[in-house]
Amino acid sequence: MKEGIIKRWMIGKNYGFIGVDGMEKEIFVHLSDVKSKEALHEGQKVKFDIENTPKGPRAVNVEVVE
């Protein structure tokens, strides 16, 4: 699993982007891929797996790191 920080979260649209050290692009994350099913907030630390999709990398199995 990788770790990163929520850089942007689109309230009402249920998606955002995770920044990861050493990666140039931010990783897309959708609320449906968050294990707790609770909206994330900018600045939260998370761990996740990456799934490659036709639109680019996507975070899955996302968990908030306490």
PDB file of N, CA, C, O and CB in Angstrom:
ATOM      1  N   MET A   1       0.849  -1.193   0.000  1.00  0.00           N
ATOM      2  CA  MET A   1       0.000   0.000   0.000  1.00  0.00           C
ATOM      3  C   MET A   1       0.889   1.250   0.000  1.00  0.00           C
ATOM      4  O   MET A   1       1.974   1.268   0.582  1.00  0.00           O
ATOM      5  CB  MET A   1      -0.963   0.002   1.236  1.00  0.00           C
ATOM      6  N   LYS A   2       0.401   2.269  -0.660  1.00  0.00           N
ATOM      7  CA  LYS A   2       1.080   3.566  -0.687  1.00  0.00           C
ATOM      8  C   LYS A   2       0.425   4.483   0.336  1.00  0.00           C
ATOM      9  O   LYS A   2      -0.698   4.238   0.777  1.00  0.00           O
ATOM     10  CB  LYS A   2       1.034   4.201  -2.113  1.00  0.00           C
ATOM     11  N   GLU A   3       1.135   5.535   0.706  1.00  0.00           N
ATOM     12  CA  GLU A   3       0.585   6.555   1.589  1.00  0.00           C
ATOM     13  C   GLU A   3       0.652   7.893   0.895  1.00  0.00           C
ATOM     14  O   GLU A   3       1.553   8.145   0.096  1.00  0.00           O
ATOM     15  CB  GLU A   3       1.337   6.599   2.934  1.00  0.00           C
ATOM     16  N   GLY A   4      -0.314   8.760   1.204  1.00  0.00           N
ATOM     17  CA  GLY A   4      -0.339  10.087   0.627  1.00  0.00           C
ATOM     18  C   GLY A   4      -1.232  11.011   1.440  1.00  0.00           C
ATOM     19  O   GLY A   4      -1.767  10.633   2.481  1.00  0.00           O
ATOM     20  N   ILE A   5      -1.377  12.229   0.938  1.00  0.00           N
ATOM     21  CA  ILE A   5      -2.164  13.271   1.593  1.00  0.00           C
ATOM     22  C   ILE A   5      -3.265  13.724   0.632  1.00  0.00           C
ATOM     23  O   ILE A   5      -3.016  13.914  -0.559  1.00  0.00           O
ATOM     24  CB  ILE A   5      -1.259  14.479   2.022  1.00  0.00           C
ATOM     25  N   ILE A   6      -4.477  13.893   1.151  1.00  0.00           N
ATOM     26  CA  ILE A   6      -5.562  14.422   0.324  1.00  0.00           C
ATOM     27  C   ILE A   6      -5.228  15.879  -0.017  1.00  0.00           C
ATOM     28  O   ILE A   6      -5.149  16.728   0.870  1.00  0.00           O
ATOM     29  CB  ILE A   6      -6.957  14.312   1.063  1.00  0.00           C
ATOM     30  N   LYS A   7      -5.034  16.153  -1.293  1.00  0.00           N
ATOM     31  CA  LYS A   7      -4.700  17.498  -1.756  1.00  0.00           C
ATOM     32  C   LYS A   7      -5.948  18.310  -2.078  1.00  0.00           C
ATOM     33  O   LYS A   7      -6.016  19.506  -1.794  1.00  0.00           O
ATOM     34  CB  LYS A   7      -3.801  17.424  -2.981  1.00  0.00           C
ATOM     35  N   ARG A   8      -6.933  17.645  -2.675  1.00  0.00           N
ATOM     36  CA  ARG A   8      -8.189  18.320  -3.024  1.00  0.00           C
ATOM     37  C   ARG A   8      -9.329  17.346  -2.821  1.00  0.00           C
ATOM     38  O   ARG A   8      -9.207  16.161  -3.132  1.00  0.00           O
ATOM     39  CB  ARG A   8      -8.168  18.851  -4.495  1.00  0.00           C
ATOM     40  N   TRP A   9     -10.449  17.851  -2.295  1.00  0.00           N
ATOM     41  CA  TRP A   9     -11.656  17.034  -2.167  1.00  0.00           C
ATOM     42  C   TRP A   9     -12.829  17.876  -2.619  1.00  0.00           C
ATOM     43  O   TRP A   9     -13.059  18.956  -2.077  1.00  0.00           O
ATOM     44  CB  TRP A   9     -11.861  16.521  -0.700  1.00  0.00           C
ATOM     45  N   MET A  10     -13.577  17.400  -3.608  1.00  0.00           N
ATOM     46  CA  MET A  10     -14.706  18.116  -4.175  1.00  0.00           C
ATOM     47  C   MET A  10     -15.971  17.754  -3.399  1.00  0.00           C
ATOM     48  O   MET A  10     -16.607  16.733  -3.659  1.00  0.00           O
ATOM     49  CB  MET A  10     -14.868  17.790  -5.685  1.00  0.00           C
ATOM     50  N   ILE A  11     -16.316  18.604  -2.449  1.00  0.00           N
ATOM     51  CA  ILE A  11     -17.506  18.378  -1.627  1.00  0.00           C
ATOM     52  C   ILE A  11     -18.731  18.374  -2.532  1.00  0.00           C
ATOM     53  O   ILE A  11     -18.869  19.243  -3.393  1.00  0.00           O
ATOM     54  CB  ILE A  11     -17.642  19.466  -0.511  1.00  0.00           C
ATOM     55  N   GLY A  12     -19.603  17.420  -2.348  1.00  0.00           N
ATOM     56  CA  GLY A  12     -20.806  17.303  -3.163  1.00  0.00           C
ATOM     57  C   GLY A  12     -20.613  16.471  -4.423  1.00  0.00           C
ATOM     58  O   GLY A  12     -21.581  15.979  -5.004  1.00  0.00           O
ATOM     59  N   LYS A  13     -19.353  16.312  -4.846  1.00  0.00           N
ATOM     60  CA  LYS A  13     -19.086  15.493  -6.033  1.00  0.00           C
ATOM     61  C   LYS A  13     -18.467  14.153  -5.649  1.00  0.00           C
ATOM     62  O   LYS A  13     -18.365  13.244  -6.472  1.00  0.00           O
ATOM     63  CB  LYS A  13     -18.159  16.240  -7.002  1.00  0.00           C
ATOM     64  N   ASN A  14     -18.053  14.045  -4.382  1.00  0.00           N
ATOM     65  CA  ASN A  14     -17.540  12.791  -3.821  1.00  0.00           C
ATOM     66  C   ASN A  14     -16.278  12.253  -4.475  1.00  0.00           C
ATOM     67  O   ASN A  14     -16.112  11.039  -4.596  1.00  0.00           O
ATOM     68  CB  ASN A  14     -18.585  11.761  -3.910  1.00  0.00           C
ATOM     69  N   TYR A  15     -15.395  13.136  -4.894  1.00  0.00           N
ATOM     70  CA  TYR A  15     -14.093  12.688  -5.381  1.00  0.00           C
ATOM     71  C   TYR A  15     -13.035  13.729  -5.063  1.00  0.00           C
ATOM     72  O   TYR A  15     -13.333  14.870  -4.712  1.00  0.00           O
ATOM     73  CB  TYR A  15     -14.138  12.413  -6.894  1.00  0.00           C
ATOM     74  N   GLY A  16     -11.783  13.294  -5.200  1.00  0.00           N
ATOM     75  CA  GLY A  16     -10.680  14.208  -4.941  1.00  0.00           C
ATOM     76  C   GLY A  16      -9.391  13.632  -5.488  1.00  0.00           C
ATOM     77  O   GLY A  16      -9.394  12.732  -6.328  1.00  0.00           O
ATOM     78  N   PHE A  17      -8.281  14.176  -4.990  1.00  0.00           N
ATOM     79  CA  PHE A  17      -6.970  13.779  -5.483  1.00  0.00           C
ATOM     80  C   PHE A  17      -5.993  13.645  -4.323  1.00  0.00           C
ATOM     81  O   PHE A  17      -6.010  14.437  -3.381  1.00  0.00           O
ATOM     82  CB  PHE A  17      -6.447  14.792  -6.514  1.00  0.00           C
ATOM     83  N   ILE A  18      -5.141  12.624  -4.411  1.00  0.00           N
ATOM     84  CA  ILE A  18      -4.149  12.328  -3.387  1.00  0.00           C
ATOM     85  C   ILE A  18      -2.774  12.677  -3.941  1.00  0.00           C
ATOM     86  O   ILE A  18      -2.427  12.301  -5.061  1.00  0.00           O
ATOM     87  CB  ILE A  18      -4.217  10.831  -2.944  1.00  0.00           C
ATOM     88  N   GLY A  19      -1.998  13.399  -3.143  1.00  0.00           N
ATOM     89  CA  GLY A  19      -0.614  13.682  -3.485  1.00  0.00           C
ATOM     90  C   GLY A  19       0.289  12.653  -2.831  1.00  0.00           C
ATOM     91  O   GLY A  19       0.109  12.316  -1.661  1.00  0.00           O
ATOM     92  N   VAL A  20       1.259  12.153  -3.585  1.00  0.00           N
ATOM     93  CA  VAL A  20       2.184  11.135  -3.078  1.00  0.00           C
ATOM     94  C   VAL A  20       3.605  11.623  -3.324  1.00  0.00           C
ATOM     95  O   VAL A  20       3.942  12.024  -4.438  1.00  0.00           O
ATOM     96  CB  VAL A  20       1.940   9.742  -3.763  1.00  0.00           C
ATOM     97  N   ASP A  21       4.445  11.592  -2.283  1.00  0.00           N
ATOM     98  CA  ASP A  21       5.857  11.965  -2.445  1.00  0.00           C
ATOM     99  C   ASP A  21       6.505  11.098  -3.509  1.00  0.00           C
ATOM    100  O   ASP A  21       6.334   9.879  -3.517  1.00  0.00           O
ATOM    101  CB  ASP A  21       6.622  11.833  -1.107  1.00  0.00           C
ATOM    102  N   GLY A  22       7.241  11.723  -4.395  1.00  0.00           N
ATOM    103  CA  GLY A  22       7.946  10.984  -5.434  1.00  0.00           C
ATOM    104  C   GLY A  22       7.130  10.724  -6.681  1.00  0.00           C
ATOM    105  O   GLY A  22       7.658  10.210  -7.667  1.00  0.00           O
ATOM    106  N   MET A  23       5.831  11.074  -6.658  1.00  0.00           N
ATOM    107  CA  MET A  23       4.990  10.902  -7.839  1.00  0.00           C
ATOM    108  C   MET A  23       4.618  12.285  -8.375  1.00  0.00           C
ATOM    109  O   MET A  23       4.180  13.162  -7.631  1.00  0.00           O
ATOM    110  CB  MET A  23       3.709  10.064  -7.505  1.00  0.00           C
ATOM    111  N   GLU A  24       4.802  12.452  -9.664  1.00  0.00           N
ATOM    112  CA  GLU A  24       4.533  13.737 -10.290  1.00  0.00           C
ATOM    113  C   GLU A  24       3.044  14.073 -10.324  1.00  0.00           C
ATOM    114  O   GLU A  24       2.645  15.195 -10.010  1.00  0.00           O
ATOM    115  CB  GLU A  24       5.089  13.747 -11.691  1.00  0.00           C
ATOM    116  N   LYS A  25       2.232  13.097 -10.705  1.00  0.00           N
ATOM    117  CA  LYS A  25       0.791  13.313 -10.832  1.00  0.00           C
ATOM    118  C   LYS A  25       0.073  12.948  -9.545  1.00  0.00           C
ATOM    119  O   LYS A  25       0.494  12.051  -8.815  1.00  0.00           O
ATOM    120  CB  LYS A  25       0.225  12.501 -11.997  1.00  0.00           C
ATOM    121  N   GLU A  26      -1.024  13.660  -9.277  1.00  0.00           N
ATOM    122  CA  GLU A  26      -1.882  13.293  -8.152  1.00  0.00           C
ATOM    123  C   GLU A  26      -2.747  12.107  -8.568  1.00  0.00           C
ATOM    124  O   GLU A  26      -3.007  11.907  -9.755  1.00  0.00           O
ATOM    125  CB  GLU A  26      -2.767  14.500  -7.696  1.00  0.00           C
ATOM    126  N   ILE A  27      -3.193  11.317  -7.582  1.00  0.00           N
ATOM    127  CA  ILE A  27      -3.980  10.112  -7.837  1.00  0.00           C
ATOM    128  C   ILE A  27      -5.457  10.415  -7.572  1.00  0.00           C
ATOM    129  O   ILE A  27      -5.804  10.949  -6.519  1.00  0.00           O
ATOM    130  CB  ILE A  27      -3.489   8.924  -6.949  1.00  0.00           C
ATOM    131  N   PHE A  28      -6.311  10.077  -8.517  1.00  0.00           N
ATOM    132  CA  PHE A  28      -7.756  10.259  -8.389  1.00  0.00           C
ATOM    133  C   PHE A  28      -8.305   9.310  -7.332  1.00  0.00           C
ATOM    134  O   PHE A  28      -7.881   8.158  -7.247  1.00  0.00           O
ATOM    135  CB  PHE A  28      -8.461  10.026  -9.744  1.00  0.00           C
ATOM    136  N   VAL A  29      -9.257   9.797  -6.519  1.00  0.00           N
ATOM    137  CA  VAL A  29      -9.934   8.942  -5.542  1.00  0.00           C
ATOM    138  C   VAL A  29     -11.419   9.293  -5.524  1.00  0.00           C
ATOM    139  O   VAL A  29     -11.787  10.468  -5.506  1.00  0.00           O
ATOM    140  CB  VAL A  29      -9.306   9.106  -4.120  1.00  0.00           C
ATOM    141  N   HIS A  30     -12.267   8.270  -5.528  1.00  0.00           N
ATOM    142  CA  HIS A  30     -13.714   8.457  -5.451  1.00  0.00           C
ATOM    143  C   HIS A  30     -14.204   7.901  -4.119  1.00  0.00           C
ATOM    144  O   HIS A  30     -13.643   6.936  -3.600  1.00  0.00           O
ATOM    145  CB  HIS A  30     -14.441   7.762  -6.650  1.00  0.00           C
ATOM    146  N   LEU A  31     -15.237   8.502  -3.575  1.00  0.00           N
ATOM    147  CA  LEU A  31     -15.786   8.082  -2.289  1.00  0.00           C
ATOM    148  C   LEU A  31     -16.119   6.590  -2.268  1.00  0.00           C
ATOM    149  O   LEU A  31     -15.997   5.953  -1.222  1.00  0.00           O
ATOM    150  CB  LEU A  31     -17.031   8.893  -1.965  1.00  0.00           C
ATOM    151  N   SER A  32     -16.533   6.026  -3.387  1.00  0.00           N
ATOM    152  CA  SER A  32     -16.884   4.598  -3.432  1.00  0.00           C
ATOM    153  C   SER A  32     -15.682   3.699  -3.155  1.00  0.00           C
ATOM    154  O   SER A  32     -15.856   2.520  -2.845  1.00  0.00           O
ATOM    155  CB  SER A  32     -17.478   4.247  -4.791  1.00  0.00           C
ATOM    156  N   ASP A  33     -14.457   4.239  -3.262  1.00  0.00           N
ATOM    157  CA  ASP A  33     -13.243   3.466  -3.002  1.00  0.00           C
ATOM    158  C   ASP A  33     -12.674   3.701  -1.605  1.00  0.00           C
ATOM    159  O   ASP A  33     -11.605   3.190  -1.269  1.00  0.00           O
ATOM    160  CB  ASP A  33     -12.196   3.802  -4.032  1.00  0.00           C
ATOM    161  N   VAL A  34     -13.399   4.483  -0.787  1.00  0.00           N
ATOM    162  CA  VAL A  34     -12.980   4.752   0.593  1.00  0.00           C
ATOM    163  C   VAL A  34     -13.677   3.734   1.492  1.00  0.00           C
ATOM    164  O   VAL A  34     -14.904   3.639   1.495  1.00  0.00           O
ATOM    165  CB  VAL A  34     -13.324   6.236   1.030  1.00  0.00           C
ATOM    166  N   LYS A  35     -12.891   2.975   2.251  1.00  0.00           N
ATOM    167  CA  LYS A  35     -13.466   1.894   3.059  1.00  0.00           C
ATOM    168  C   LYS A  35     -14.505   2.380   4.055  1.00  0.00           C
ATOM    169  O   LYS A  35     -15.501   1.691   4.273  1.00  0.00           O
ATOM    170  CB  LYS A  35     -12.374   1.173   3.796  1.00  0.00           C
ATOM    171  N   SER A  36     -14.307   3.562   4.679  1.00  0.00           N
ATOM    172  CA  SER A  36     -15.247   4.061   5.685  1.00  0.00           C
ATOM    173  C   SER A  36     -16.496   4.684   5.058  1.00  0.00           C
ATOM    174  O   SER A  36     -17.486   4.912   5.753  1.00  0.00           O
ATOM    175  CB  SER A  36     -14.558   5.084   6.573  1.00  0.00           C
ATOM    176  N   LYS A  37     -16.458   4.959   3.762  1.00  0.00           N
ATOM    177  CA  LYS A  37     -17.555   5.604   3.013  1.00  0.00           C
ATOM    178  C   LYS A  37     -17.863   7.006   3.548  1.00  0.00           C
ATOM    179  O   LYS A  37     -18.944   7.542   3.306  1.00  0.00           O
ATOM    180  CB  LYS A  37     -18.824   4.736   3.080  1.00  0.00           C
ATOM    181  N   GLU A  38     -16.901   7.604   4.283  1.00  0.00           N
ATOM    182  CA  GLU A  38     -17.045   8.973   4.767  1.00  0.00           C
ATOM    183  C   GLU A  38     -16.189   9.881   3.904  1.00  0.00           C
ATOM    184  O   GLU A  38     -15.090   9.507   3.495  1.00  0.00           O
ATOM    185  CB  GLU A  38     -16.645   9.091   6.269  1.00  0.00           C
ATOM    186  N   ALA A  39     -16.697  11.079   3.628  1.00  0.00           N
ATOM    187  CA  ALA A  39     -15.967  12.041   2.817  1.00  0.00           C
ATOM    188  C   ALA A  39     -14.606  12.329   3.440  1.00  0.00           C
ATOM    189  O   ALA A  39     -14.463  12.361   4.662  1.00  0.00           O
ATOM    190  CB  ALA A  39     -16.772  13.339   2.660  1.00  0.00           C
ATOM    191  N   LEU A  40     -13.625  12.536   2.595  1.00  0.00           N
ATOM    192  CA  LEU A  40     -12.284  12.860   3.045  1.00  0.00           C
ATOM    193  C   LEU A  40     -12.128  14.377   3.113  1.00  0.00           C
ATOM    194  O   LEU A  40     -12.969  15.122   2.607  1.00  0.00           O
ATOM    195  CB  LEU A  40     -11.222  12.237   2.107  1.00  0.00           C
ATOM    196  N   HIS A  41     -11.056  14.819   3.736  1.00  0.00           N
ATOM    197  CA  HIS A  41     -10.806  16.250   3.897  1.00  0.00           C
ATOM    198  C   HIS A  41      -9.373  16.561   3.476  1.00  0.00           C
ATOM    199  O   HIS A  41      -8.471  15.741   3.655  1.00  0.00           O
ATOM    200  CB  HIS A  41     -11.059  16.699   5.366  1.00  0.00           C
ATOM    201  N   GLU A  42      -9.176  17.732   2.926  1.00  0.00           N
ATOM    202  CA  GLU A  42      -7.841  18.144   2.522  1.00  0.00           C
ATOM    203  C   GLU A  42      -6.901  18.083   3.716  1.00  0.00           C
ATOM    204  O   GLU A  42      -7.236  18.533   4.812  1.00  0.00           O
ATOM    205  CB  GLU A  42      -7.862  19.561   1.920  1.00  0.00           C
ATOM    206  N   GLY A  43      -5.723  17.521   3.488  1.00  0.00           N
ATOM    207  CA  GLY A  43      -4.721  17.404   4.534  1.00  0.00           C
ATOM    208  C   GLY A  43      -4.728  16.068   5.265  1.00  0.00           C
ATOM    209  O   GLY A  43      -3.792  15.772   6.007  1.00  0.00           O
ATOM    210  N   GLN A  44      -5.774  15.248   5.071  1.00  0.00           N
ATOM    211  CA  GLN A  44      -5.817  13.942   5.729  1.00  0.00           C
ATOM    212  C   GLN A  44      -4.779  13.012   5.118  1.00  0.00           C
ATOM    213  O   GLN A  44      -4.557  13.020   3.908  1.00  0.00           O
ATOM    214  CB  GLN A  44      -7.222  13.320   5.619  1.00  0.00           C
ATOM    215  N   LYS A  45      -4.145  12.209   5.975  1.00  0.00           N
ATOM    216  CA  LYS A  45      -3.193  11.207   5.506  1.00  0.00           C
ATOM    217  C   LYS A  45      -3.968   9.918   5.258  1.00  0.00           C
ATOM    218  O   LYS A  45      -4.782   9.503   6.083  1.00  0.00           O
ATOM    219  CB  LYS A  45      -2.025  10.986   6.543  1.00  0.00           C
ATOM    220  N   VAL A  46      -3.708   9.291   4.117  1.00  0.00           N
ATOM    221  CA  VAL A  46      -4.408   8.066   3.744  1.00  0.00           C
ATOM    222  C   VAL A  46      -3.423   7.032   3.221  1.00  0.00           C
ATOM    223  O   VAL A  46      -2.321   7.363   2.783  1.00  0.00           O
ATOM    224  CB  VAL A  46      -5.486   8.357   2.689  1.00  0.00           C
ATOM    225  N   LYS A  47      -3.848   5.756   3.276  1.00  0.00           N
ATOM    226  CA  LYS A  47      -3.098   4.688   2.617  1.00  0.00           C
ATOM    227  C   LYS A  47      -4.053   4.017   1.637  1.00  0.00           C
ATOM    228  O   LYS A  47      -5.264   3.990   1.856  1.00  0.00           O
ATOM    229  CB  LYS A  47      -2.509   3.648   3.660  1.00  0.00           C
ATOM    230  N   PHE A  48      -3.497   3.478   0.558  1.00  0.00           N
ATOM    231  CA  PHE A  48      -4.338   2.996  -0.536  1.00  0.00           C
ATOM    232  C   PHE A  48      -3.537   2.132  -1.494  1.00  0.00           C
ATOM    233  O   PHE A  48      -2.307   2.119  -1.464  1.00  0.00           O
ATOM    234  CB  PHE A  48      -4.968   4.169  -1.287  1.00  0.00           C
ATOM    235  N   ASP A  49      -4.249   1.416  -2.336  1.00  0.00           N
ATOM    236  CA  ASP A  49      -3.661   0.685  -3.459  1.00  0.00           C
ATOM    237  C   ASP A  49      -3.960   1.490  -4.717  1.00  0.00           C
ATOM    238  O   ASP A  49      -4.883   2.305  -4.738  1.00  0.00           O
ATOM    239  CB  ASP A  49      -4.227  -0.792  -3.565  1.00  0.00           C
ATOM    240  N   ILE A  50      -3.178   1.258  -5.758  1.00  0.00           N
ATOM    241  CA  ILE A  50      -3.390   1.957  -7.036  1.00  0.00           C
ATOM    242  C   ILE A  50      -3.873   0.958  -8.079  1.00  0.00           C
ATOM    243  O   ILE A  50      -3.296  -0.116  -8.248  1.00  0.00           O
ATOM    244  CB  ILE A  50      -2.079   2.664  -7.518  1.00  0.00           C
ATOM    245  N   GLU A  51      -4.945   1.335  -8.774  1.00  0.00           N
ATOM    246  CA  GLU A  51      -5.489   0.537  -9.873  1.00  0.00           C
ATOM    247  C   GLU A  51      -5.320   1.370 -11.146  1.00  0.00           C
ATOM    248  O   GLU A  51      -5.698   2.541 -11.172  1.00  0.00           O
ATOM    249  CB  GLU A  51      -7.015   0.146  -9.624  1.00  0.00           C
ATOM    250  N   ASN A  52      -4.762   0.783 -12.184  1.00  0.00           N
ATOM    251  CA  ASN A  52      -4.628   1.483 -13.461  1.00  0.00           C
ATOM    252  C   ASN A  52      -5.918   1.340 -14.243  1.00  0.00           C
ATOM    253  O   ASN A  52      -6.411   0.230 -14.442  1.00  0.00           O
ATOM    254  CB  ASN A  52      -3.429   0.936 -14.279  1.00  0.00           C
ATOM    255  N   THR A  53      -6.468   2.468 -14.688  1.00  0.00           N
ATOM    256  CA  THR A  53      -7.700   2.479 -15.460  1.00  0.00           C
ATOM    257  C   THR A  53      -7.431   3.168 -16.793  1.00  0.00           C
ATOM    258  O   THR A  53      -6.380   3.790 -16.951  1.00  0.00           O
ATOM    259  CB  THR A  53      -8.845   3.191 -14.682  1.00  0.00           C
ATOM    260  N   PRO A  54      -8.346   3.078 -17.758  1.00  0.00           N
ATOM    261  CA  PRO A  54      -8.148   3.776 -19.038  1.00  0.00           C
ATOM    262  C   PRO A  54      -7.980   5.296 -18.876  1.00  0.00           C
ATOM    263  O   PRO A  54      -7.364   5.949 -19.719  1.00  0.00           O
ATOM    264  CB  PRO A  54      -9.326   3.496 -19.960  1.00  0.00           C
ATOM    265  N   LYS A  55      -8.529   5.849 -17.791  1.00  0.00           N
ATOM    266  CA  LYS A  55      -8.412   7.293 -17.550  1.00  0.00           C
ATOM    267  C   LYS A  55      -7.179   7.654 -16.726  1.00  0.00           C
ATOM    268  O   LYS A  55      -6.913   8.834 -16.495  1.00  0.00           O
ATOM    269  CB  LYS A  55      -9.655   7.801 -16.844  1.00  0.00           C
ATOM    270  N   GLY A  56      -6.425   6.645 -16.280  1.00  0.00           N
ATOM    271  CA  GLY A  56      -5.236   6.900 -15.480  1.00  0.00           C
ATOM    272  C   GLY A  56      -5.322   6.194 -14.137  1.00  0.00           C
ATOM    273  O   GLY A  56      -6.274   5.456 -13.882  1.00  0.00           O
ATOM    274  N   PRO A  57      -4.321   6.417 -13.268  1.00  0.00           N
ATOM    275  CA  PRO A  57      -4.312   5.733 -11.980  1.00  0.00           C
ATOM    276  C   PRO A  57      -5.453   6.187 -11.068  1.00  0.00           C
ATOM    277  O   PRO A  57      -5.859   7.350 -11.081  1.00  0.00           O
ATOM    278  CB  PRO A  57      -2.987   5.960 -11.289  1.00  0.00           C
ATOM    279  N   ARG A  58      -5.959   5.236 -10.273  1.00  0.00           N
ATOM    280  CA  ARG A  58      -7.058   5.514  -9.356  1.00  0.00           C
ATOM    281  C   ARG A  58      -6.747   4.840  -8.018  1.00  0.00           C
ATOM    282  O   ARG A  58      -6.287   3.698  -7.993  1.00  0.00           O
ATOM    283  CB  ARG A  58      -8.428   5.013  -9.940  1.00  0.00           C
ATOM    284  N   ALA A  59      -6.994   5.539  -6.908  1.00  0.00           N
ATOM    285  CA  ALA A  59      -6.786   4.969  -5.594  1.00  0.00           C
ATOM    286  C   ALA A  59      -7.978   4.079  -5.232  1.00  0.00           C
ATOM    287  O   ALA A  59      -9.133   4.464  -5.418  1.00  0.00           O
ATOM    288  CB  ALA A  59      -6.585   6.084  -4.541  1.00  0.00           C
ATOM    289  N   VAL A  60      -7.681   2.887  -4.711  1.00  0.00           N
ATOM    290  CA  VAL A  60      -8.713   1.947  -4.251  1.00  0.00           C
ATOM    291  C   VAL A  60      -8.321   1.452  -2.857  1.00  0.00           C
ATOM    292  O   VAL A  60      -7.173   1.602  -2.438  1.00  0.00           O
ATOM    293  CB  VAL A  60      -8.880   0.738  -5.255  1.00  0.00           C
ATOM    294  N   ASN A  61      -9.276   0.865  -2.150  1.00  0.00           N
ATOM    295  CA  ASN A  61      -9.031   0.369  -0.783  1.00  0.00           C
ATOM    296  C   ASN A  61      -8.444   1.461   0.097  1.00  0.00           C
ATOM    297  O   ASN A  61      -7.491   1.226   0.839  1.00  0.00           O
ATOM    298  CB  ASN A  61      -8.084  -0.845  -0.807  1.00  0.00           C
ATOM    299  N   VAL A  62      -9.018   2.657   0.011  1.00  0.00           N
ATOM    300  CA  VAL A  62      -8.497   3.833   0.711  1.00  0.00           C
ATOM    301  C   VAL A  62      -8.889   3.807   2.179  1.00  0.00           C
ATOM    302  O   VAL A  62     -10.056   3.602   2.514  1.00  0.00           O
ATOM    303  CB  VAL A  62      -9.006   5.121   0.053  1.00  0.00           C
ATOM    304  N   GLU A  63      -7.912   4.014   3.052  1.00  0.00           N
ATOM    305  CA  GLU A  63      -8.140   4.074   4.490  1.00  0.00           C
ATOM    306  C   GLU A  63      -7.460   5.326   5.049  1.00  0.00           C
ATOM    307  O   GLU A  63      -6.361   5.685   4.624  1.00  0.00           O
ATOM    308  CB  GLU A  63      -7.608   2.786   5.196  1.00  0.00           C
ATOM    309  N   VAL A  64      -8.120   5.986   6.005  1.00  0.00           N
ATOM    310  CA  VAL A  64      -7.532   7.132   6.683  1.00  0.00           C
ATOM    311  C   VAL A  64      -6.505   6.609   7.683  1.00  0.00           C
ATOM    312  O   VAL A  64      -6.770   5.657   8.417  1.00  0.00           O
ATOM    313  CB  VAL A  64      -8.629   8.002   7.394  1.00  0.00           C
ATOM    314  N   VAL A  65      -5.338   7.234   7.705  1.00  0.00           N
ATOM    315  CA  VAL A  65      -4.292   6.888   8.664  1.00  0.00           C
ATOM    316  C   VAL A  65      -4.461   7.807   9.862  1.00  0.00           C
ATOM    317  O   VAL A  65      -4.451   9.030   9.725  1.00  0.00           O
ATOM    318  CB  VAL A  65      -2.851   7.018   8.034  1.00  0.00           C
ATOM    319  N   GLU A  66      -4.615   7.213  11.030  1.00  0.00           N
ATOM    320  CA  GLU A  66      -4.816   8.004  12.264  1.00  0.00           C
ATOM    321  C   GLU A  66      -3.528   8.638  12.721  1.00  0.00           C
ATOM    322  O   GLU A  66      -3.509   9.335  13.736  1.00  0.00           O
ATOM    323  CB  GLU A  66      -5.383   7.131  13.386  1.00  0.00           C
TER     324      GLU A  66
END
